[in-house]
Amino acid sequence: MIYVGIFLVVLGIVSIFINVFNKRKLFNIKATQTFKAKDIYDLCESVKEEIGPGSFNKVLEVKGFIRSDNPLIAELSGQECVYYSMKVTREYEEKYTAYENNRPVTRTRRGSEIISSNTQSVHFYVEDDTGKILVNPNDASIDGIKSVDRFEPHTSNTGTLRFGNFSLPISISSGSRTLGYRYVEEIIPINRRVYVLGEASDSSGELMVQKPKDKKETFLISLRSEEEIIASTEKIVKLSLIGAILGLSIGIILIVISIINNDF
């Protein structure tokens, strides 16, 4: 019982961190003003004239369509995009020895291992009805779309694994039996409507939206609308609060009962 109590307390503490993180995210989204591309350039120019180049910094939101002259080609789906994150996982089963009544028993268990992963991104523009603004997606929280989620049964222990533009030589040892490979990919495709929350700055010599210097600020790139993001984040805040209250209260009660009953 005490181990269940400890688990629930840990779960409650994790829920507190999730709650605090998403509360801050929710506040930043609601408190940040949306700017048109032209307004950002005009504001930057006024600061440049008054203080000098490289001095403009403002946390803001931009909304529009993703544009890129040199998009990436996603490794698994082959789609044009400005960001992709892919992962290939080998799923297998293996035999192991367990002991029952001090006697060895051979059993089979399933497992998985990541055999390849890759994340790539490029700068892109957000275009609205007034112009376009450059975005540097490095270190952003990405909320894209899943372009691939597929399991392919295993056929051979040797040769080359191929899926889309992805290829990998494979040679699996005889210690386990490969069941197959799962391919998962998330992308930010071009020409889609996007929401970006970040800091507009000309400190690099070129005006762009990038990761804010203040760590308390949020850097988010999402294909969902601001309203959808707020709704889902509010739901996470409520659920994590409930999880924190239930996890801590029930967990502490179970731990106290275990200590009183010497149930270790």
C-alpha positions in Angstrom: 0.0 0.0 0.0 2.8 2.4 0.8 4.3 2.0 -2.7 0.9 2.9 -4.2 0.8 6.0 -1.9 4.3 7.0 -2.9 3.4 6.6 -6.6 0.3 8.8 -6.2 2.3 11.5 -4.4 4.9 11.5 -7.2 2.0 11.7 -9.7 0.5 14.6 -7.8 3.8 16.5 -7.8 4.2 15.9 -11.5 0.7 17.2 -12.0 1.6 20.4 -10.1 4.5 21.1 -12.5 2.2 20.4 -15.5 -0.4 22.8 -14.0 2.1 25.6 -13.4 3.7 25.3 -16.8 0.4 25.4 -18.6 -0.9 28.3 -16.5 2.1 30.3 -17.5 1.6 29.3 -21.1 -2.1 30.2 -20.9 -1.4 33.6 -19.4 1.3 34.4 -22.0 -1.1 33.6 -24.9 -4.0 35.6 -23.5 -1.8 38.6 -22.5 0.1 38.9 -25.8 -1.1 41.1 -28.5 -1.3 40.0 -32.1 0.6 42.2 -34.7 0.4 42.4 -38.5 3.7 42.0 -40.4 3.7 45.7 -41.5 3.1 46.9 -38.0 6.1 44.9 -36.7 8.3 46.5 -39.3 7.0 50.0 -38.6 7.5 49.5 -34.8 11.0 48.2 -35.4 11.9 51.2 -37.7 10.7 53.7 -35.0 12.9 52.0 -32.4 15.8 51.9 -34.8 15.5 55.6 -35.5 15.3 56.5 -31.8 17.8 54.0 -30.2 19.7 52.4 -33.1 19.7 49.1 -35.0 19.7 45.9 -33.0 17.7 47.3 -30.1 14.2 46.2 -31.0 12.7 43.4 -28.9 9.0 42.7 -28.4 7.0 39.6 -27.5 4.0 39.2 -29.8 1.8 37.0 -31.8 1.7 36.7 -35.6 -0.9 34.8 -37.6 -0.9 34.0 -41.3 0.2 31.4 -43.9 3.6 29.6 -43.9 5.8 30.5 -46.9 9.2 29.2 -47.8 11.3 29.4 -51.0 13.5 26.5 -49.8 11.3 24.1 -47.9 12.5 20.8 -46.4 11.3 17.4 -47.8 10.0 15.3 -44.9 11.9 12.1 -44.6 9.0 9.7 -44.3 6.0 11.4 -45.9 8.0 13.3 -48.6 5.9 16.4 -48.0 7.2 20.0 -48.3 7.5 21.5 -44.9 9.5 23.9 -42.7 9.8 21.4 -39.8 9.7 17.7 -39.4 10.5 15.2 -36.6 10.6 11.5 -37.4 11.3 8.4 -35.4 11.6 4.7 -36.5 11.1 2.2 -33.7 11.9 -1.5 -33.9 9.3 -3.6 -32.1 10.4 -7.1 -31.0 9.9 -10.0 -28.7 12.5 -11.9 -26.8 12.7 -14.9 -24.4 13.9 -14.5 -20.8 14.2 -16.6 -17.8 12.0 -16.1 -14.7 11.8 -18.2 -11.6 8.8 -19.8 -10.1 9.1 -21.9 -6.9 12.9 -21.6 -7.4 12.6 -23.2 -10.8 13.7 -21.5 -14.1 10.8 -20.8 -16.5 11.3 -19.5 -20.0 8.9 -16.7 -20.9 8.5 -14.2 -23.8 8.2 -10.4 -23.5 7.7 -7.6 -26.0 9.9 -4.6 -26.2 10.9 -1.7 -28.5 13.9 0.4 -29.4 14.4 3.6 -31.4 16.7 2.8 -34.2 16.6 6.2 -36.0 15.3 9.7 -35.2 15.8 13.0 -36.9 14.5 16.6 -36.4 15.0 19.3 -39.0 13.7 22.9 -39.4 14.3 25.9 -41.5 13.5 29.6 -41.2 10.2 30.5 -42.8 7.9 33.4 -43.4 4.4 34.1 -41.9 2.5 36.0 -44.5 -0.7 38.0 -43.8 -2.6 40.7 -45.8 0.0 43.3 -45.0 3.3 41.5 -45.8 5.4 38.7 -44.3 7.7 38.3 -41.3 10.6 35.9 -40.9 10.4 33.2 -38.2 13.4 31.3 -36.7 11.8 28.1 -35.3 14.8 26.9 -33.3 13.8 25.8 -29.7 10.1 26.4 -30.3 7.4 24.2 -28.9 6.0 22.7 -32.1 2.4 21.9 -32.5 2.2 20.4 -36.0 0.4 17.5 -37.6 1.2 13.8 -37.7 2.0 13.0 -41.3 2.9 9.3 -40.7 2.0 6.8 -38.1 2.4 3.3 -39.6 3.6 -0.1 -38.5 5.3 -2.3 -41.1 5.7 -6.1 -40.3 9.2 -7.4 -40.4 10.4 -9.4 -43.4 14.2 -9.9 -43.1 17.0 -9.6 -40.6 19.4 -8.2 -43.2 19.3 -5.7 -46.0 18.1 -2.1 -46.0 15.1 -0.7 -44.3 13.2 1.7 -46.6 10.2 4.1 -46.1 9.8 7.2 -48.2 13.1 9.0 -48.4 14.4 7.1 -45.3 16.8 4.2 -45.6 18.9 2.3 -43.1 21.0 -0.8 -43.3 19.9 -3.4 -40.8 21.4 -6.5 -39.3 19.5 -7.8 -36.2 21.1 -10.2 -33.8 19.4 -13.6 -33.1 18.8 -12.6 -29.4 15.4 -11.3 -30.2 12.7 -11.7 -32.9 11.7 -8.6 -34.8 8.0 -8.1 -35.2 8.2 -5.0 -37.3 9.0 -1.3 -37.5 6.8 1.7 -36.5 7.3 4.9 -38.5 6.1 8.2 -36.9 6.5 11.7 -38.3 5.2 15.1 -37.4 5.5 18.1 -39.7 4.8 21.8 -40.2 3.8 21.9 -43.9 4.1 24.9 -46.1 1.1 27.1 -47.2 -0.8 26.2 -44.0 -2.3 28.8 -41.6 -0.1 29.1 -38.5 0.0 30.8 -35.1 3.3 32.0 -33.8 4.0 33.4 -30.3 7.5 34.6 -29.8 9.8 37.6 -29.6 10.3 39.9 -32.7 13.9 41.1 -32.7 16.5 42.7 -35.0 19.4 41.8 -32.8 20.8 39.4 -35.5 20.8 42.2 -38.1 17.5 40.9 -39.6 14.1 41.3 -38.1 12.6 38.0 -37.2 10.4 36.3 -34.6 12.4 33.9 -32.5 12.8 32.4 -29.0 12.3 35.1 -26.3 15.3 36.0 -24.1 13.1 35.8 -21.0 12.7 32.1 -20.1 9.3 32.8 -18.6 7.9 33.7 -22.0 6.5 31.1 -24.3 7.8 30.3 -27.8 5.1 28.4 -29.7 4.4 27.5 -33.3 1.1 25.9 -33.9 -1.2 24.9 -36.8 -4.2 25.3 -34.5 -6.0 28.6 -34.0 -5.4 30.7 -30.9 -8.9 29.9 -29.6 -8.2 26.1 -30.0 -4.9 26.4 -28.2 -6.5 28.3 -25.3 -9.3 25.8 -25.0 -7.0 22.8 -24.9 -4.6 24.5 -22.4 -7.4 25.4 -20.1 -8.5 21.8 -20.1 -5.0 20.6 -19.2 -4.9 23.2 -16.4 -8.1 21.9 -14.9 -7.2 18.2 -15.3 -3.7 18.7 -13.8 -5.2 20.5 -10.8 -7.6 17.6 -10.2 -4.7 15.1 -10.6 -2.5 17.1 -8.2 -5.3 17.3 -5.5 -6.3 13.6 -5.8 -2.8 12.3 -6.1 -1.4 14.1 -3.1 -4.4 13.7 -0.8 -5.0 10.0 -1.5 -1.3 9.2 -1.7 -0.5 10.8 1.7 -3.5 9.0 3.3 -2.3 5.7 2.0 1.3 6.4 3.3 0.0 7.4 6.7 -2.2 4.3 7.0 0.8 2.1 5.9 3.0 3.6 8.6 0.4 3.2 11.3 -0.2 -0.4 10.3 3.5 -1.1 9.7 2.5 -2.2 6.2 5.8 -1.9 4.3 
